[in-house]
């Protein structure tokens, strides 16, 4: 608990977003990544490899990579990205200490704090009731961007908005709102005129201590992704959440653009 408190103090997040629970979620994610480092390592390696592969399709005329959902950057091939792109935009709602240290060491890294569903502005303004999911166009007007990566973000985007919406208006259609948030993110990625790679969960499996799947969840609320390489991510090994249960997500790396060469 003390370590999480210290991480929280050093995690950069605007006060309005802290109040919505975003800093808490960022700290919890980093803490779990540290506790489950061995279980997460294969997934992080697959994520880095998928990003490196997408880099092969980028134009040499563009000097910027945009990473949406950068978090602590544990799943990013930082050496390769920095070697290829003089400018690296790391976008997240909260920036934990590992990301801040990277930015302090590399002048080309910019930490951009942004809530990527577009719904937080209304809540920060104190609006009640149901908040519609707006179209997201952030960064479309930056001609320097040559690669966009949504890094293990898409299934996380609906979590805080759903919690806030249900608290403010309990009759909210959870599935409809969750899918609208996911679809808005996919549309955002399709709007870039460069390679756009999404890496994200497509199924969530809950297993008992015998390794038998007892529950399957759809983290995309019915939205679908283009085909792409898939792998399993042991998000919560037995003992992380409960003594007799584990969670394994199925992850896909999908291109949302039309620039793929190979």
TIDRENFI-285959 format. One record per residue (C-alpha): residue number from 1; residue in one letter; x, y, z. Coordinates in steps of 0.05 Angstrom, whole numbers, plus 5000, padded with zeros to 4 digits. Each point is the difference from the previous one (the first is absolute). Layout:
% residues N
+-----+------+------+------+------+
:  nr : rest :    X :    Y :    Z :
+-----+------+------+------+------+
: NUM :    a :    X :    Y :    Z :
...
+-----+------+------+------+------+
% end
This chain:
% residues 262
+-----+------+------+------+------+
:  nr : rest :    X :    Y :    Z :
+-----+------+------+------+------+
:   1 :    x : 5000 : 5000 : 5000 :
:   2 :    x : 5057 : 5048 : 5016 :
:   3 :    x : 5032 : 4987 : 4932 :
:   4 :    x : 4934 : 5013 : 4964 :
:   5 :    x : 4992 : 5064 : 5039 :
:   6 :    x : 5069 : 5023 : 4979 :
:   7 :    x : 4986 : 4982 : 4928 :
:   8 :    x : 4935 : 5039 : 5003 :
:   9 :    x : 5037 : 5062 : 5025 :
:  10 :    x : 5047 : 4996 : 4941 :
:  11 :    x : 4947 : 4985 : 4947 :
:  12 :    x : 4982 : 5061 : 4959 :
:  13 :    x : 4925 : 5007 : 4992 :
:  14 :    x : 4955 : 5063 : 5000 :
:  15 :    x : 4957 : 5009 : 5062 :
:  16 :    x : 4935 : 4993 : 4962 :
:  17 :    x : 5022 : 4933 : 4972 :
:  18 :    x : 5026 : 4978 : 5068 :
:  19 :    x : 4930 : 5011 : 5027 :
:  20 :    x : 4971 : 4955 : 4946 :
:  21 :    x : 5046 : 4943 : 5021 :
:  22 :    x : 5052 : 5002 : 4944 :
:  23 :    x : 5062 : 5007 : 5043 :
:  24 :    x : 4977 : 4944 : 5045 :
:  25 :    x : 4991 : 4955 : 4939 :
:  26 :    x : 5069 : 5018 : 4972 :
:  27 :    x : 5034 : 4985 : 5066 :
:  28 :    x : 4962 : 4934 : 5008 :
:  29 :    x : 5021 : 4979 : 4930 :
:  30 :    x : 5073 : 5015 : 5013 :
:  31 :    x : 4998 : 4964 : 5066 :
:  32 :    x : 4970 : 4938 : 4969 :
:  33 :    x : 5051 : 5002 : 4944 :
:  34 :    x : 5055 : 4998 : 5052 :
:  35 :    x : 4968 : 4944 : 5040 :
:  36 :    x : 4986 : 4959 : 4937 :
:  37 :    x : 5063 : 5017 : 4962 :
:  38 :    x : 5016 : 4928 : 4981 :
:  39 :    x : 4929 : 4985 : 4977 :
:  40 :    x : 4996 : 5064 : 4960 :
:  41 :    x : 5068 : 4995 : 4967 :
:  42 :    x : 4978 : 4957 : 4939 :
:  43 :    x : 4943 : 5047 : 4986 :
:  44 :    x : 5045 : 5061 : 5005 :
:  45 :    x : 5049 : 4967 : 4952 :
:  46 :    x : 4945 : 4985 : 4950 :
:  47 :    x : 4976 : 5072 : 5005 :
:  48 :    x : 5069 : 5028 : 4987 :
:  49 :    x : 5010 : 4953 : 4940 :
:  50 :    x : 4933 : 5021 : 4970 :
:  51 :    x : 5020 : 5074 : 5005 :
:  52 :    x : 5068 : 4987 : 4969 :
:  53 :    x : 4966 : 4964 : 4942 :
:  54 :    x : 4953 : 5058 : 4988 :
:  55 :    x : 5059 : 5048 : 4999 :
:  56 :    x : 5023 : 4967 : 4935 :
:  57 :    x : 4942 : 5032 : 4964 :
:  58 :    x : 5013 : 5071 : 5022 :
:  59 :    x : 5020 : 5056 : 4954 :
:  60 :    x : 5071 : 5029 : 5010 :
:  61 :    x : 4971 : 5069 : 4988 :
:  62 :    x : 4963 : 4999 : 5067 :
:  63 :    x : 5038 : 5008 : 5065 :
:  64 :    x : 4948 : 4988 : 5054 :
:  65 :    x : 4970 : 4938 : 5033 :
:  66 :    x : 4935 : 5007 : 5040 :
:  67 :    x : 4989 : 4950 : 5055 :
:  68 :    x : 4930 : 4999 : 5030 :
:  69 :    x : 4997 : 4968 : 5068 :
:  70 :    x : 5074 : 5004 : 5013 :
:  71 :    x : 4994 : 4987 : 5075 :
:  72 :    x : 5067 : 4980 : 5032 :
:  73 :    x : 5027 : 4981 : 4931 :
:  74 :    x : 5017 : 4929 : 5020 :
:  75 :    x : 4971 : 4971 : 4936 :
:  76 :    x : 5031 : 5050 : 4952 :
:  77 :    x : 5064 : 4988 : 4960 :
:  78 :    x : 5030 : 5066 : 5023 :
:  79 :    x : 5069 : 4991 : 4971 :
:  80 :    x : 4972 : 4985 : 4931 :
:  81 :    x : 4949 : 5056 : 5003 :
:  82 :    x : 5051 : 5052 : 5021 :
:  83 :    x : 5049 : 4977 : 4947 :
:  84 :    x : 4947 : 5007 : 4945 :
:  85 :    x : 4960 : 5061 : 5024 :
:  86 :    x : 5033 : 5064 : 5025 :
:  87 :    x : 4933 : 5019 : 5031 :
:  88 :    x : 4959 : 4952 : 5042 :
:  89 :    x : 4933 : 5021 : 5029 :
:  90 :    x : 4980 : 4958 : 5060 :
:  91 :    x : 4926 : 5011 : 5012 :
:  92 :    x : 4963 : 4977 : 5062 :
:  93 :    x : 4953 : 5026 : 5053 :
:  94 :    x : 5054 : 4992 : 5053 :
:  95 :    x : 5075 : 4994 : 4994 :
:  96 :    x : 5033 : 4955 : 5053 :
:  97 :    x : 5072 : 5006 : 5022 :
:  98 :    x : 5031 : 4954 : 4946 :
:  99 :    x : 4971 : 5043 : 4944 :
: 100 :    x : 5022 : 5064 : 5035 :
: 101 :    x : 5071 : 4973 : 5007 :
: 102 :    x : 5003 : 4983 : 4926 :
: 103 :    x : 4977 : 5070 : 4982 :
: 104 :    x : 5053 : 5030 : 5045 :
: 105 :    x : 5055 : 4960 : 4966 :
: 106 :    x : 4978 : 5010 : 4927 :
: 107 :    x : 4986 : 5069 : 4972 :
: 108 :    x : 4958 : 4971 : 4944 :
: 109 :    x : 4947 : 4971 : 5046 :
: 110 :    x : 4939 : 5042 : 5015 :
: 111 :    x : 4951 : 4978 : 5053 :
: 112 :    x : 4930 : 5020 : 4979 :
: 113 :    x : 4945 : 4995 : 5052 :
: 114 :    x : 4933 : 4986 : 4966 :
: 115 :    x : 4937 : 4961 : 5016 :
: 116 :    x : 4987 : 4964 : 4934 :
: 117 :    x : 4925 : 4987 : 5004 :
: 118 :    x : 4983 : 5075 : 5001 :
: 119 :    x : 4950 : 4988 : 5056 :
: 120 :    x : 5039 : 5027 : 5060 :
: 121 :    x : 4992 : 5073 : 4980 :
: 122 :    x : 4925 : 4997 : 5012 :
: 123 :    x : 5008 : 4965 : 5067 :
: 124 :    x : 5054 : 5049 : 5022 :
: 125 :    x : 4951 : 5056 : 4983 :
: 126 :    x : 4949 : 4967 : 5047 :
: 127 :    x : 4951 : 4978 : 4947 :
: 128 :    x : 4953 : 4946 : 5023 :
: 129 :    x : 4961 : 4947 : 4963 :
: 130 :    x : 5023 : 4961 : 4940 :
: 131 :    x : 5059 : 5028 : 4963 :
: 132 :    x : 5003 : 4983 : 4926 :
: 133 :    x : 5065 : 4972 : 4972 :
: 134 :    x : 5029 : 5055 : 4955 :
: 135 :    x : 5040 : 4987 : 4937 :
: 136 :    x : 5075 : 5001 : 5015 :
: 137 :    x : 5045 : 5038 : 4953 :
: 138 :    x : 5060 : 5015 : 5044 :
: 139 :    x : 5067 : 5003 : 4963 :
: 140 :    x : 4969 : 4992 : 4931 :
: 141 :    x : 5027 : 5068 : 4980 :
: 142 :    x : 5073 : 4984 : 5016 :
: 143 :    x : 5034 : 4986 : 4933 :
: 144 :    x : 5063 : 4975 : 5033 :
: 145 :    x : 4968 : 4937 : 5028 :
: 146 :    x : 5024 : 4938 : 4963 :
: 147 :    x : 4977 : 4945 : 5047 :
: 148 :    x : 4942 : 4993 : 5049 :
: 149 :    x : 4997 : 4945 : 5052 :
: 150 :    x : 4942 : 4986 : 5047 :
: 151 :    x : 5038 : 4961 : 5052 :
: 152 :    x : 4956 : 4953 : 5041 :
: 153 :    x : 4950 : 5056 : 5009 :
: 154 :    x : 4935 : 4984 : 4965 :
: 155 :    x : 4971 : 4955 : 5054 :
: 156 :    x : 5021 : 5050 : 5054 :
: 157 :    x : 4967 : 5060 : 4969 :
: 158 :    x : 4928 : 4983 : 5021 :
: 159 :    x : 5016 : 4983 : 5073 :
: 160 :    x : 4999 : 5068 : 5034 :
: 161 :    x : 4946 : 5031 : 4954 :
: 162 :    x : 4954 : 4940 : 5014 :
: 163 :    x : 5011 : 5006 : 5075 :
: 164 :    x : 4986 : 5074 : 4998 :
: 165 :    x : 4939 : 4993 : 4955 :
: 166 :    x : 4969 : 4946 : 5042 :
: 167 :    x : 5012 : 5039 : 5064 :
: 168 :    x : 4968 : 5063 : 4970 :
: 169 :    x : 4944 : 4964 : 4963 :
: 170 :    x : 4990 : 4927 : 5022 :
: 171 :    x : 4954 : 4985 : 4941 :
: 172 :    x : 5057 : 5011 : 4951 :
: 173 :    x : 5005 : 4945 : 4947 :
: 174 :    x : 5068 : 4974 : 5020 :
: 175 :    x : 5011 : 4958 : 4937 :
: 176 :    x : 4978 : 5054 : 4952 :
: 177 :    x : 5044 : 5053 : 5033 :
: 178 :    x : 5060 : 4953 : 5003 :
: 179 :    x : 4994 : 4982 : 4927 :
: 180 :    x : 4992 : 5073 : 4980 :
: 181 :    x : 5065 : 5017 : 5036 :
: 182 :    x : 5037 : 4943 : 4965 :
: 183 :    x : 4972 : 5018 : 4932 :
: 184 :    x : 5019 : 5073 : 5009 :
: 185 :    x : 5072 : 4978 : 5014 :
: 186 :    x : 5002 : 4957 : 4938 :
: 187 :    x : 4973 : 5057 : 4958 :
: 188 :    x : 5053 : 5045 : 5030 :
: 189 :    x : 5055 : 4953 : 4978 :
: 190 :    x : 4971 : 4992 : 4930 :
: 191 :    x : 5004 : 5076 : 4992 :
: 192 :    x : 5076 : 5003 : 4998 :
: 193 :    x : 5036 : 5003 : 4933 :
: 194 :    x : 5055 : 4953 : 5022 :
: 195 :    x : 5008 : 4930 : 5029 :
: 196 :    x : 4954 : 4991 : 5060 :
: 197 :    x : 5009 : 4939 : 5044 :
: 198 :    x : 4953 : 4979 : 5055 :
: 199 :    x : 5022 : 4948 : 5051 :
: 200 :    x : 4944 : 4981 : 5047 :
: 201 :    x : 4959 : 4947 : 5035 :
: 202 :    x : 4946 : 4965 : 4960 :
: 203 :    x : 4978 : 4949 : 5052 :
: 204 :    x : 5008 : 4992 : 5075 :
: 205 :    x : 5001 : 4930 : 5030 :
: 206 :    x : 4991 : 4985 : 5074 :
: 207 :    x : 5029 : 4932 : 5019 :
: 208 :    x : 4995 : 4959 : 5064 :
: 209 :    x : 5059 : 4968 : 5034 :
: 210 :    x : 4994 : 4939 : 4954 :
: 211 :    x : 5011 : 5044 : 4939 :
: 212 :    x : 4928 : 4993 : 4978 :
: 213 :    x : 4967 : 5061 : 4968 :
: 214 :    x : 4939 : 5018 : 5042 :
: 215 :    x : 4983 : 5068 : 4971 :
: 216 :    x : 5013 : 5036 : 4934 :
: 217 :    x : 4991 : 5076 : 4994 :
: 218 :    x : 5001 : 5045 : 4939 :
: 219 :    x : 5041 : 5061 : 5019 :
: 220 :    x : 4981 : 5034 : 4934 :
: 221 :    x : 4924 : 4996 : 5013 :
: 222 :    x : 4986 : 4969 : 4932 :
: 223 :    x : 5046 : 5044 : 4958 :
: 224 :    x : 5046 : 4963 : 4953 :
: 225 :    x : 5072 : 5010 : 4979 :
: 226 :    x : 5034 : 4984 : 4934 :
: 227 :    x : 5038 : 4934 : 4999 :
: 228 :    x : 5071 : 4997 : 5025 :
: 229 :    x : 5049 : 4960 : 5042 :
: 230 :    x : 4973 : 4976 : 5067 :
: 231 :    x : 5030 : 4976 : 5066 :
: 232 :    x : 4980 : 4987 : 5072 :
: 233 :    x : 5016 : 5048 : 5057 :
: 234 :    x : 4997 : 4974 : 5071 :
: 235 :    x : 4974 : 5064 : 5031 :
: 236 :    x : 4988 : 4971 : 5069 :
: 237 :    x : 5034 : 4934 : 5019 :
: 238 :    x : 4970 : 4957 : 5054 :
: 239 :    x : 5008 : 5038 : 5065 :
: 240 :    x : 5001 : 5070 : 4970 :
: 241 :    x : 4925 : 5012 : 5008 :
: 242 :    x : 4978 : 4936 : 5034 :
: 243 :    x : 5032 : 4935 : 5024 :
: 244 :    x : 4961 : 4957 : 4952 :
: 245 :    x : 4991 : 5043 : 4939 :
: 246 :    x : 5041 : 5030 : 4944 :
: 247 :    x : 4984 : 5046 : 4941 :
: 248 :    x : 5029 : 4990 : 4931 :
: 249 :    x : 4985 : 5049 : 4944 :
: 250 :    x : 5003 : 4985 : 4926 :
: 251 :    x : 5037 : 5057 : 4966 :
: 252 :    x : 5001 : 5021 : 4927 :
: 253 :    x : 5046 : 5047 : 4961 :
: 254 :    x : 4958 : 5030 : 4945 :
: 255 :    x : 5014 : 5053 : 4948 :
: 256 :    x : 4946 : 5053 : 4994 :
: 257 :    x : 5029 : 5035 : 4939 :
: 258 :    x : 5010 : 4985 : 4926 :
: 259 :    x : 5075 : 5010 : 4999 :
: 260 :    x : 5024 : 4930 : 5013 :
: 261 :    x : 5056 : 4979 : 4952 :
: 262 :    x : 5013 : 4929 : 5023 :
+-----+------+------+------+------+
% end
